[in-house]
Every structure is written in structure tokens, then in C-alpha cells.
Amino acid sequence: MLYLKVKSIALHMDKAGYAEFVRLCREHAEASAKDEGNIKFEMKYVRLPFAVKVTFLELWKDRESLNRHAEESAKRGHVALIDSMRSYKETVEREIEVEDIDAIVKGKK
């Protein structure tokens, strides 16, 4: 069983803060992609006037891998910095069990 997790963060900030926030999110994505049990970890972002929206798309081998990743991520310095930069945030997080990722990607399920 695979686990898909999508997390989207939108927040307001100035241009200098935006660049640092995106850098830290990239650092998080690169570190997370190396975590045991990760199949895919992507980061995408959209720059808006005085705001940025970052979306992480994560695919994990199993629930245990996802849980370990969450525990390890909480210990990483860049995650604490990301959290501290949020002056306003809107977070949408969704997690689903996936039996056939190809069918999900192709819209068959």
C-alpha cells in the first residue's frame, strides 16, 4: 500500500522573505526525498504579490515510512525556520491510501 500526501502552504511575506522561504522549502524537499521509504517528493511554488504558495507532493512506500519522515522532519533545522517565517498561513493537507498509483495519476480511479 502506498501513501500519498499533499501539503499546500500559502503565506504573506515580502520579496526578501519569499526567496529565503523558497530556499528552505527546497532544502526540506531535497532532504525528505532521501528519507527511507520515499518514492517521490516534489515541491512546486507560485509567487504572488506579497505571498507565496508552496505545494509538496509526497509518495511513500507505507504508513510507517510516512510516520518516520514526519518524526525526522520535525528535528530538522530548516523545518523550524520554515515554520517561524509564516506570518499568515493557510495549510491544506490531504493524505490517502493508494493501491495503484498509475491509475490515480491517469485518472482511472
Order of alpha helices (4+ residues) and beta strands (2+ residues): beta-alpha-beta-beta-alpha-alpha-beta-alpha
